[in-house]
Amino acid sequence: VPFPPRLAAALLSANIALIDALHRVRFGDVARGEAPKKEPSKEAQEASKACLLIDQVRLCGNVLYSNPPAQAFARLTTGLKALLSHCYSDPEVPMLREVGVFAVRNATVGCRENQQAVADLLAERKAAASAAGPGAGLQPPLMAEFGLEV
C-alpha cells in the first residue's frame, strides 16, 4: 500500500534534505566550489551515524516503491541526485551502498522518466570523472548495477 501523498511528500522532503546535507558535510559542497574531500572527518562520520543515514536512505527507498507521485517528486527535486550520491561503499557506514542502490532502484522501477534522469546523472558523473583524470576522487557506480544502458 503506497504512503498517503502528503506523508510521502513530507518524508521525502525531510529525508532528501538530510541525506544531502550529510553528504555535503562528509565530502564537501562541490556545487559551491569546495574541493571534494577524499575522507570524511570524524565529526562527519559521527553525524551520519547519529542521524541514522542508512535508515533515512532506506525510508526514501520504501516511500518511492510503486509510488508514481513520489517518484516524480524525486525527479523534480534533488532527490535522485542525493540518492545516487549514496551508492558507494563506505567502511564506516556499512550497508550504505546497498540501501542506496535499493532506493535508486525503487525510484526508477516502472518510471521511464526517472530511468532516463538517472542515466543522465550517471553519464554526467562519468564524464566529470573522465575529465578529472584517473584517481581523481570517487568514481560513479557502474551503470549495469542499476540495470541501465546509456
LINTA-V660157 format. One record per residue. RES is the residue in one small letter. SS is DSSP state (alpha for helix, beta for strand, coil for the rest). PHI is phi in degrees with one decimal (NA if undefined). Layout:
# LINTA-V660157
RES_SS_PHI / RES_SS_PHI
This chain:
# LINTA-V660157
v_coil_NA / p_coil_-64.4 / f_coil_-67.8 / p_coil_-57.8 / p_alpha_-53.9 / r_alpha_-68.0 / l_alpha_-65.6 / a_alpha_-60.7 / a_alpha_-63.6 / a_alpha_-65.2 / l_alpha_-62.5 / l_alpha_-65.3 / s_alpha_-57.6 / a_alpha_-67.8 / n_alpha_-68.9 / i_alpha_-64.9 / a_alpha_-62.0 / l_alpha_-66.7 / i_alpha_-68.1 / d_alpha_-66.9 / a_alpha_-63.4 / l_alpha_-63.0 / h_alpha_-64.7 / r_alpha_-65.0 / v_alpha_-66.3 / r_alpha_-71.4 / f_alpha_-124.1 / g_coil_90.7 / d_coil_-100.5 / v_alpha_-62.4 / a_alpha_-62.2 / r_alpha_-98.1 / g_coil_90.2 / e_coil_-72.0 / a_coil_-70.5 / p_coil_-65.1 / k_coil_-88.1 / k_coil_-80.7 / e_coil_-129.6 / p_coil_-72.0 / s_coil_-71.6 / k_alpha_-59.7 / e_alpha_-64.1 / a_alpha_-66.3 / q_alpha_-64.3 / e_alpha_-64.6 / a_alpha_-63.7 / s_alpha_-61.9 / k_alpha_-71.5 / a_alpha_-65.3 / c_coil_-87.8 / l_coil_56.1 / l_alpha_-51.2 / i_alpha_-60.7 / d_alpha_-65.6 / q_alpha_-65.9 / v_alpha_-67.0 / r_alpha_-61.8 / l_alpha_-62.2 / c_alpha_-58.1 / g_alpha_-59.8 / n_alpha_-65.7 / v_alpha_-66.6 / l_alpha_-77.0 / y_coil_-63.7 / s_coil_49.9 / n_coil_-132.5 / p_alpha_-52.0 / p_alpha_-63.2 / a_alpha_-67.6 / q_alpha_-63.2 / a_alpha_-64.1 / f_alpha_-59.2 / a_alpha_-62.3 / r_alpha_-72.0 / l_alpha_-82.6 / t_coil_-112.1 / t_coil_-89.1 / g_alpha_-59.0 / l_alpha_-62.9 / k_alpha_-64.1 / a_alpha_-64.0 / l_alpha_-66.6 / l_alpha_-62.1 / s_coil_-68.6 / h_coil_-113.6 / c_coil_-102.0 / y_coil_-140.4 / s_coil_-81.6 / d_coil_-141.4 / p_coil_-62.8 / e_coil_-81.2 / v_coil_-131.1 / p_coil_-59.1 / m_coil_76.8 / l_alpha_-61.5 / r_alpha_-59.0 / e_alpha_-63.5 / v_alpha_-71.6 / g_alpha_-64.8 / v_alpha_-64.5 / f_alpha_-59.0 / a_alpha_-66.4 / v_alpha_-65.8 / r_alpha_-60.2 / n_alpha_-68.1 / a_alpha_-73.6 / t_alpha_-108.4 / v_coil_-63.6 / g_coil_72.8 / c_coil_-132.1 / r_alpha_-58.4 / e_alpha_-61.6 / n_alpha_-70.0 / q_alpha_-60.0 / q_alpha_-68.0 / a_alpha_-62.0 / v_alpha_-66.1 / a_alpha_-60.1 / d_alpha_-65.1 / l_alpha_-63.3 / l_alpha_-66.8 / a_alpha_-65.3 / e_alpha_-61.8 / r_alpha_-64.4 / k_alpha_-65.5 / a_alpha_-64.6 / a_alpha_-64.4 / a_alpha_-66.8 / s_alpha_-66.4 / a_alpha_-67.0 / a_alpha_-76.3 / g_coil_93.5 / p_coil_-65.8 / g_coil_71.7 / a_coil_-97.5 / g_coil_113.7 / l_coil_-70.1 / q_coil_-91.7 / p_coil_-69.1 / p_coil_-64.1 / l_coil_-67.2 / m_alpha_-58.9 / a_alpha_-62.6 / e_alpha_-62.1 / f_alpha_-101.9 / g_coil_70.5 / l_coil_-111.7 / e_coil_-126.4 / v_coil_-111.4
